[in-house]
């Protein structure tokens, strides 16, 4: 196998191709036909059978010059797209006037088929568009949906006013425990523990100014209390489910979750509960446990699932509604 460098000029019809072909590598090896490829590493790359001489290769390239030049153009276009791809996909902040109001939005180009719009409290107005879309088309899309966008912005703004603020963990703040507000008292101590005293939750910490320490101590307390209470309640409620042939779960897990109160993995016989659960009233906790146990019979949320849940706990709807109201105060989403 021999590699030689050779510059072909006889078939070139454009000056800009000459520089591309200067680094051309021709490899003589055991192949049946002359092959032409274009790669980022080697540029125009030709491989040919051992018995083919340079002149024959040149004649082959000359006869296929139009195809080769078109391939070079495609390669250059693709290379340019790849170089600009990361830049195109970067997010940018822009503004547009809709219904007389200046609206700021975040624009990102992606490899997608259509323009997508999302509006949320956290991210504001976001637009994702196909890479080839022009700004004029994006702005035309936004103007066509201006009424919807303005209404959605106003709605999210109103919702943000009623959202709970993150806890600062200072004296006088309240924390829910078993559905009741417990007012926080910070006490300097050599220990890092939480104690409940009537309507007070006393947080004893070695550094009263260390927010992360206070948060960790509170989280550990809630997790421990949740594990004790929910594990006991699962055992107490289990006879309801045993009658339906449900086995007691092989494992009950606890972790801090913000999107749900619990989940069930029937195949693994595992239940997982949010440590925030201990902040709800006991009947609400019971409703969550019944909900998750019911998933051992129905993995989805079909009519059959809710019919079975109602059999296990006829008044679950009341507590489900109460949970949704308390969730806004108990769980803070960053």
DRENFI-897622 format. One record per residue (C-alpha): residue number from 1; residue in three letters; x, y, z. Coordinates in Angstrom, 2 decimals, decimal comma. Each point is the difference from the previous one (the first is absolute). Layout:
  num  residu     east    north       up
  NUM     ALA        X        Y        Z
...
This chain:
  num  residu     east    north       up
    1     UNK     0,00     0,00     0,00
    2     UNK     1,43     3,36    -1,06
    3     UNK    -1,20     3,51     0,70
    4     UNK     0,97     2,83    -2,35
    5     UNK    -0,98     3,65    -0,22
    6     UNK    -1,05     1,23    -3,40
    7     UNK    -1,65     3,24    -1,10
    8     UNK    -2,51    -0,34    -2,81
    9     UNK    -0,69     3,20    -1,89
   10     UNK    -1,09    -1,09    -3,44
   11     UNK    -3,70    -0,42     0,83
   12     UNK    -0,44     2,96     2,36
   13     UNK    -2,53     2,58    -1,15
   14     UNK     0,22     2,37     2,99
   15     UNK     2,93     1,62     1,76
   16     UNK    -1,34    -0,60     3,52
   17     UNK     0,34    -3,77    -0,41
   18     UNK     3,73     0,09    -0,50
   19     UNK     0,79     0,59     3,65
   20     UNK    -2,24    -2,86     1,03
   21     UNK     1,78    -2,39    -2,33
   22     UNK     3,54     0,96     0,96
   23     UNK    -0,16    -2,32     3,01
   24     UNK    -1,49    -2,83    -1,98
   25     UNK     1,27    -3,45     0,93
   26     UNK    -0,17    -2,87    -2,45
   27     UNK     0,30    -3,41     1,56
   28     UNK     0,95    -2,96    -2,18
   29     UNK    -1,41    -3,15     1,60
   30     UNK    -1,87    -3,20    -0,67
   31     UNK    -3,38     1,26    -1,16
   32     UNK    -2,01    -0,82    -3,12
   33     UNK    -0,97     3,51    -1,08
   34     UNK     1,15     3,59     0,27
   35     UNK    -1,77     1,54     3,00
   36     UNK    -0,35     3,67     0,82
   37     UNK    -0,87     1,32     3,47
   38     UNK     0,02     3,38     1,72
   39     UNK     0,79     0,06     3,72
   40     UNK     0,86     2,79     2,48
   41     UNK     3,35    -1,64     0,73
   42     UNK     1,21    -0,74    -3,54
   43     UNK    -1,96     2,28    -2,29
   44     UNK    -0,48    -1,61    -3,42
   45     UNK     1,13    -3,60     0,49
   46     UNK     0,52    -2,48    -2,82
   47     UNK     0,68    -3,72     0,34
   48     UNK     0,84    -2,12    -3,06
   49     UNK     0,99    -3,58    -0,91
   50     UNK     3,69    -0,85    -0,16
   51     UNK     0,05    -0,31    -3,80
   52     UNK    -1,48     3,46    -0,68
   53     UNK     2,55     2,74    -0,76
   54     UNK    -0,23     3,68     0,87
   55     UNK    -0,97     1,00    -3,53
   56     UNK    -2,99    -2,38     0,05
   57     UNK    -1,10     1,39     3,38
   58     UNK     0,24     3,52    -1,42
   59     UNK    -2,13    -0,99    -2,98
   60     UNK    -2,57    -1,55     2,36
   61     UNK    -0,17     3,21     2,04
   62     UNK    -0,27     2,07    -3,13
   63     UNK    -2,93    -2,01    -1,32
   64     UNK    -1,77     0,31     3,35
   65     UNK     0,97     3,63     0,63
   66     UNK    -3,56     1,35     0,27
   67     UNK    -0,97    -2,59     2,64
   68     UNK     3,18     0,61     1,96
   69     UNK    -0,39     3,77    -0,03
   70     UNK    -3,63    -0,31     1,13
   71     UNK     1,13    -2,29     2,80
   72     UNK     2,62     2,56     1,04
   73     UNK    -2,70     2,69     0,12
   74     UNK    -2,22    -2,18     2,17
   75     UNK     2,91    -0,78     2,30
   76     UNK     0,88     3,68     0,37
   77     UNK    -3,63     0,84     0,79
   78     UNK    -0,24    -2,79     2,56
   79     UNK     3,30     1,04     1,56
   80     UNK    -1,19     3,59     0,25
   81     UNK    -3,23    -1,20     1,62
   82     UNK     1,94    -2,12     2,52
   83     UNK     2,25     2,93     0,89
   84     UNK    -3,00     2,24     0,59
   85     UNK    -2,15    -2,66     1,64
   86     UNK     1,04     0,67     3,58
   87     UNK    -0,32     3,73    -0,55
   88     UNK    -3,46    -0,40    -1,56
   89     UNK    -1,20    -2,08     2,91
   90     UNK     1,06     2,55     2,60
   91     UNK    -2,78     1,86     1,76
   92     UNK    -0,48     3,70    -0,63
   93     UNK    -2,18     2,63     1,62
   94     UNK    -2,19     2,08    -2,31
   95     UNK    -2,95     2,38     0,27
   96     UNK    -3,12     0,52    -2,07
   97     UNK    -3,00     2,34     0,28
   98     UNK    -3,30    -1,91     0,27
   99     UNK    -3,30     1,82     0,40
  100     UNK     1,89     3,14     0,99
  101     UNK     2,06    -1,79     2,68
  102     UNK     3,70    -0,74    -0,15
  103     UNK     0,52    -3,71     0,61
  104     UNK     3,40    -1,52     0,71
  105     UNK     0,50    -3,56    -1,20
  106     UNK     2,75    -2,58    -0,18
  107     UNK     0,74    -1,38    -3,47
  108     UNK     1,79    -3,25    -0,74
  109     UNK     0,52    -1,70    -3,35
  110     UNK    -0,22    -3,78    -0,02
  111     UNK    -0,20    -2,94    -2,34
  112     UNK    -3,81    -0,07     0,04
  113     UNK    -2,77     0,25    -2,60
  114     UNK    -2,17     2,83     1,33
  115     UNK     0,06     3,06     2,25
  116     UNK    -0,83    -0,80     3,63
  117     UNK    -1,18     2,41     2,69
  118     UNK     0,05    -0,40     3,79
  119     UNK    -0,86     2,45     2,78
  120     UNK     0,73    -0,66     3,67
  121     UNK     0,63     1,84     3,26
  122     UNK     3,59    -1,26     0,15
  123     UNK     1,10     0,48    -3,61
  124     UNK    -2,33     2,66    -1,36
  125     UNK    -0,71    -0,08    -3,75
  126     UNK     2,14    -2,50    -1,88
  127     UNK     0,09    -0,69    -3,74
  128     UNK     1,77    -2,93    -1,64
  129     UNK     0,18     0,02    -3,79
  130     UNK     1,47    -2,09    -2,84
  131     UNK     3,56     0,95    -0,89
  132     UNK    -1,02     1,39    -3,40
  133     UNK    -2,73     2,29     1,35
  134     UNK     0,41     3,75    -0,50
  135     UNK    -0,68     2,55     2,74
  136     UNK    -2,80     1,52    -2,08
  137     UNK    -1,82    -3,35    -0,07
  138     UNK     0,42    -0,41     3,76
  139     UNK    -1,35     3,47     0,69
  140     UNK    -2,91    -0,57    -2,39
  141     UNK    -0,82    -3,17     1,96
  142     UNK     0,05     1,94     3,26
  143     UNK    -2,22     2,77    -1,38
  144     UNK    -2,52    -2,55    -1,24
  145     UNK    -0,14    -1,37     3,56
  146     UNK     0,30     3,36     1,77
  147     UNK    -3,33    -0,23     1,87
  148     UNK     0,86    -3,42     1,38
  149     UNK     3,53     1,07     0,98
  150     UNK    -1,14     3,14     1,83
  151     UNK    -2,74    -1,89     1,89
  152     UNK     2,45    -2,75     0,97
  153     UNK     2,56     2,55     1,25
  154     UNK    -2,65     1,73     2,12
  155     UNK    -1,20    -3,32     1,40
  156     UNK     3,53    -1,11     0,95
  157     UNK     0,64     3,40     1,57
  158     UNK    -3,12    -0,34     2,15
  159     UNK     0,95    -3,54     1,01
  160     UNK     3,51     1,11     1,00
  161     UNK    -1,49     2,48     2,50
  162     UNK    -1,70    -2,88     1,84
  163     UNK     2,94    -2,39    -0,09
  164     UNK     1,68    -0,72     3,33
  165     UNK     3,36     1,62     0,52
  166     UNK     3,00    -2,18     0,89
  167     UNK     0,52    -0,52     3,71
  168     UNK     2,76     2,04     1,63
  169     UNK    -0,10    -2,20     3,13
  170     UNK    -0,14     2,87     2,46
  171     UNK    -1,95     0,54     3,22
  172     UNK    -3,74     0,35    -0,51
  173     UNK    -0,26    -1,86    -3,31
  174     UNK    -2,42    -2,89    -0,06
  175     UNK     0,53    -3,55    -1,19
  176     UNK    -2,84    -2,47    -0,45
  177     UNK     0,14    -3,19     2,05
  178     UNK    -2,88    -2,50    -0,19
  179     UNK    -2,15     2,70    -1,55
  180     UNK     0,58     2,60     2,73
  181     UNK     2,09     3,13    -0,14
  182     UNK     2,98    -0,17     2,33
  183     UNK     1,82     3,27     0,59
  184     UNK     3,74    -0,18    -0,23
  185     UNK     2,28     0,86     2,90
  186     UNK     3,76    -0,04    -0,61
  187     UNK     2,05    -0,92     3,08
  188     UNK     3,85    -0,06     0,05
  189     UNK     1,21    -3,36     1,25
  190     UNK     2,82    -2,51    -0,11
  191     UNK    -2,50    -2,42    -1,55
  192     UNK    -1,70     0,10    -3,42
  193     UNK    -3,52    -1,28     0,62
  194     UNK    -3,68     0,93    -0,30
  195     UNK    -2,52    -0,13     2,84
  196     UNK    -3,76     0,50    -0,10
  197     UNK    -1,56     1,95     2,87
  198     UNK    -3,69     0,80    -0,43
  199     UNK    -0,34     2,34    -2,95
  200     UNK     3,75     0,58    -0,17
  201     UNK     2,66    -1,83    -1,93
  202     UNK     3,29     0,62     1,78
  203     UNK     3,09    -0,20    -2,15
  204     UNK     3,16    -0,48     2,04
  205     UNK     3,12     0,61    -2,08
  206     UNK     3,70     0,69     0,57
  207     UNK    -0,07     2,96    -2,42
  208     UNK    -3,25     1,97    -0,14
  209     UNK     1,22     1,96    -3,04
  210     UNK     0,84    -3,05    -2,13
  211     UNK    -3,05    -0,44    -2,27
  212     UNK     1,23    -3,25    -1,56
  213     UNK     0,57    -1,53     3,42
  214     UNK    -3,50     1,01     1,16
  215     UNK    -1,54    -1,36    -3,23
  216     UNK     1,85    -3,30     0,36
  217     UNK    -1,09    -0,43     3,62
  218     UNK    -3,64     0,76    -0,90
  219     UNK     0,10    -2,40    -2,98
  220     UNK     1,51    -2,80     2,11
  221     UNK    -2,70     0,52     2,62
  222     UNK    -2,84    -0,13    -2,53
  223     UNK     1,47    -3,08    -1,69
  224     UNK     0,39    -1,87     3,28
  225     UNK    -3,50     0,91     1,21
  226     UNK    -1,46    -0,89    -3,40
  227     UNK     1,71    -3,40     0,00
  228     UNK    -1,33    -0,86     3,47
  229     UNK    -3,56     1,18    -0,60
  230     UNK    -0,54    -1,19    -3,59
  231     UNK     1,57    -3,41     0,59
  232     UNK    -2,37    -0,55     2,94
  233     UNK    -3,00     1,23    -1,98
  234     UNK     0,85    -2,32    -2,91
  235     UNK    -0,06    -2,92     2,45
  236     UNK    -3,27     1,15     1,60
  237     UNK    -1,74     0,52    -3,36
  238     UNK     1,35    -3,13    -1,68
  239     UNK    -2,94    -2,33     0,94
  240     UNK    -2,19     2,02    -2,41
  241     UNK     2,28    -0,91    -2,88
  242     UNK     0,83    -3,54     1,08
  243     UNK    -3,62    -0,94    -0,67
  244     UNK     0,63     0,81    -3,66
  245     UNK     3,06    -2,22    -0,14
  246     UNK     2,53     2,83     0,20
  247     UNK     3,29    -0,99     1,63
  248     UNK     1,63     2,35     2,47
  249     UNK     2,68     2,02    -1,85
  250     UNK     3,51    -1,42     0,09
  251     UNK     1,39     3,47     0,62
  252     UNK    -1,33     3,40     1,11
  253     UNK     2,25     2,92    -0,86
  254     UNK     0,01     3,66     1,00
  255     UNK     1,54     2,97    -1,78
  256     UNK    -0,60     3,71    -0,49
  257     UNK    -2,25     0,44    -3,04
  258     UNK    -1,70     3,11    -1,38
  259     UNK    -2,07    -1,40    -2,87
  260     UNK    -2,01    -2,67     1,83
  261     UNK    -0,86    -1,35     3,44
  262     UNK     0,93    -3,57    -0,87
  263     UNK     0,48    -2,56    -2,72
  264     UNK    -0,36    -3,73    -0,47
  265     UNK     2,06    -2,51    -2,00
  266     UNK    -2,21    -3,09    -0,13
  267     UNK     2,56    -2,16    -1,82
  268     UNK     2,58     0,59     2,74
  269     UNK    -2,54     0,12     2,84
  270     UNK     1,40     3,36     1,14
  271     UNK    -1,81     3,02     1,42
  272     UNK     1,72     3,39     0,24
  273     UNK    -1,40     2,88     2,02
  274     UNK     0,95     3,67     0,14
  275     UNK     1,42     1,11     3,34
  276     UNK    -2,35     3,02    -0,31
  277     UNK    -2,84    -2,44     0,65
  278     UNK     0,41     0,32     3,77
  279     UNK    -0,99     3,66    -0,31
  280     UNK    -3,53    -0,98    -1,12
  281     UNK    -2,94    -0,94     2,26
  282     UNK    -0,15    -3,71     0,88
  283     UNK    -3,09    -0,62    -2,17
  284     UNK     1,80     1,49    -3,00
  285     UNK     2,95    -2,30     0,64
  286     UNK    -2,44    -2,91     0,12
  287     UNK    -1,41     1,06    -3,39
  288     UNK     3,49     0,02    -1,52
  289     UNK     0,79    -3,45     1,40
  290     UNK    -3,28    -1,40    -1,35
  291     UNK     0,71     1,61    -3,36
  292     UNK     3,42    -1,62    -0,30
  293     UNK    -1,17    -3,43     1,21
  294     UNK    -2,76     0,09    -2,62
  295     UNK     2,68     0,20    -2,69
  296     UNK     0,92    -3,59     0,83
  297     UNK    -3,33    -0,90    -1,62
  298     UNK    -0,15     2,73    -2,68
  299     UNK     3,26     1,56    -1,17
  300     UNK    -1,76     2,86    -1,83
  301     UNK    -2,59     2,60     1,05
  302     UNK    -2,92    -1,59    -1,81
  303     UNK    -3,64    -0,05     1,08
  304     UNK     0,64    -3,45     1,46
  305     UNK     2,83     1,45     2,11
  306     UNK    -2,17     2,74     1,51
  307     UNK    -2,90    -2,40     0,54
  308     UNK     2,32    -2,29     1,97
  309     UNK     1,49     2,93     1,94
  310     UNK    -3,51     1,11     0,95
  311     UNK    -0,69    -3,51     1,33
  312     UNK     3,12     0,19     2,17
  313     UNK    -0,71     3,58     1,17
  314     UNK    -3,43     1,42    -0,98
  315     UNK     0,79     3,62     0,98
  316     UNK     3,44     0,26    -1,61
  317     UNK    -1,18     2,84    -2,29
  318     UNK    -0,47     2,34     2,99
  319     UNK     3,57    -0,54     1,21
  320     UNK     1,42     0,14    -3,51
  321     UNK    -1,43     3,50    -0,38
  322     UNK     1,38     1,02     3,39
  323     UNK     3,47    -1,28    -0,97
  324     UNK     0,03     2,10    -3,15
  325     UNK    -0,79     3,10     2,04
  326     UNK     2,72    -0,71     2,56
  327     UNK     2,55    -0,98    -2,62
  328     UNK     0,37     3,63    -1,06
  329     UNK     1,15     0,92     3,51
  330     UNK     1,96    -3,12     0,90
  331     UNK     2,05    -0,62    -3,14
  332     UNK     2,11     2,78    -1,43
  333     UNK     1,08    -0,51    -3,61
  334     UNK     3,15     1,86    -0,95
